[in-house]
Every structure is written in structure tokens, then in C-alpha cells.
Amino acid sequence: MRDPRRLTRRERDAILDRVRRANMAVYASACGDDPDKEIPRALGLQFGLRRLDPNWLADDDGISSIAVREGSPKGEFIPYTARGIRWHTDGYYNPPERRIRAFVLHCVRGAAEGGETTLLDHALAYQALQAANPAWAGALERPHALTIPARDGEREAQSGPVFSFCEDGALHMRYTARTVSVHWAEDDDTAGAVRFLADWLSEDPPFAFRLKLEPGMGVICNNVLHARSAFRDDPANPRLLYRARYYDRIRA
């Protein structure tokens, strides 16, 4: 595409087609390393994404500038380091009223080495779990399946299901593969479900998309599962991505 800020009808239809099929679309644009933060914002608006999540790590405009911030308060959080990030959906620690239903990730500058993004439609994870054992899927739909402990001065403990359904029937997933600062419900079905998902995601799951975001590229999605590999920065041209998280789902 030429400019995500002003999509043609054909470009918009192409994105919607991919979102309908996979809950996500990856794009490459002619914007290159243009640092205009209107690129992700205007792209989102064209798909009904209006309600940004103004999390405390975001910039004043509600969009996060994702770059290495070692030595700063942001550097305490893994997205702002060069380390890899395990499978997760965005905002799994948010309260229900701030559920993240979609996000846009736009690349201004890529990493010198590494930094690959892996994306997977969360509906496939649900289908795989249901096929393996419906009781496991049911366990992760319970209201206290996953609890994220409180973090002093930043958030209260948040409990909720992993899988839930939006008002329109669309599937939502709230998940992290991390093994610290998480508490799973203590029953056999939940334990079985957690083991299954961890194994399934670690064994090269089918239909996962792997790519390295380069300048002008990005992702717009209904908060699919995603992960990031570790990377090395070029100090003269460090990696920079813009992330916009929304309470809305993508719509036509």
C-alpha cells in the first residue's frame, strides 16, 4: 500500500478480507521510516478503532513508542528491552472494562538483527484445545482461570477467563505464557489446559506467521497471540515501533 493514513477502497477491502480469515492483516507501505504517529492512528480509525487504551507506559497521545529504554523506568518492562517476549495477547493484566480487543503495530525502524514477530490467530488455539479436551477449554472459560497479581503502585490483582466471548459472539483471548507473576486456578482441568497450550505453542503451531517488521510495515489485528524474538539494535538507528491498543474490535 502507498499510505496507511489514506487507504484506497481496494486496500481496505484486502485488509478486511484477511482479518475475516485470520483475525489479522500484515501490511507493507511506502511510508518507510516516516515517524508520523498519525500512521497507526489514522489506519485504526478507518476500521472503527477509536478507543485507545491510555496505559501509563503509553505516550501522552495514547500510542506507545516501543524502543529499548534500558536504565529508565520503562526499561523494567520487557517490551522496552531487547529480550524476547513469549506468547501472549495484549493487556492480559487489564481489568474487564479495559479489555484490549485490537491493536496496530507499526514499524518505523527495524532491528539490526533478530526481533522477528510471530503471530497466531487465537481462534486456532481455542479450536486445538477444544479438540484435545473440551473440559480443558471449559476450564479456561471460568471467571478465575487466570490471575495476574497486583503490582505495587501500578495495578490491582486481575482475575478472569482466558477465553471469553464479546457481545457480538467474537472470541477473545487473555493469555500469557510467562511462568512468573501469574496464578492459574488450581484444578486438574486448568492444569491440563495450561500444559497443552504451552506445549502446542512451543512446537511450531500450524498457521503461525513469522516475519521481521521493516520500516513502513505493520500489523492490524483483533489482539491475536504474538511473540517476539530477542534482537540487537544498531545504536545509530535503533528499533522503533508504534503500538496502539484499542477497546474496539476491527469492523467493516
Disulfide bonds with the S-S distance in Angstrom:
none
